[in-house]
Amino acid sequence: MARRKAKEATAAYLERVALWYLARYPGSVARVRQALDNRVARSVEELGTSPEAGAQAAEEVIAGLLRTGLLDDERFATQRVAALRARGLSKRMIESKLRQQGIAATVVVRAVEDAEVDELSAARTFARKRRLGPHRRRAPEDAEAARQLRDKELAKLARAGFSFGVARRVLDED
């Protein structure tokens, strides 16, 4: 399939792009800015438009979206924390994912604190969804295999951002 021809990066066009993006994806300011910057770069490359004018138009669109409340990093962070918590992610992983999406560190900390993140319940959810510890189907018969499986499960929980103490408590529950 042939790639569509680039359009000139005007404020009206970039606003339509931003609204389309927000209708399709939950968006942070950084993600919307990235989408608009990509359109501006394509317009500059293929049509020879001014990069400064495109960047100015993109910033005007973002400012307008912030003014109207369609774009709000705090609301986005709060919603993402709730969704990630339901998946059983640790506080560290949630913070990392929000920072990757361009959310400011202060907003990340506030959203995680407001959600009152409980690591033990998150680890229990993680273990249940991945069938670890007391949620596994069958325990190995021999002691060496059981020890190796427990070590692997501890490693999974550690990679997911849970502390050793929390991981051990979850795996030792019956």
Beta strands, then each sheet from edge to edge (+ up, - down):
end
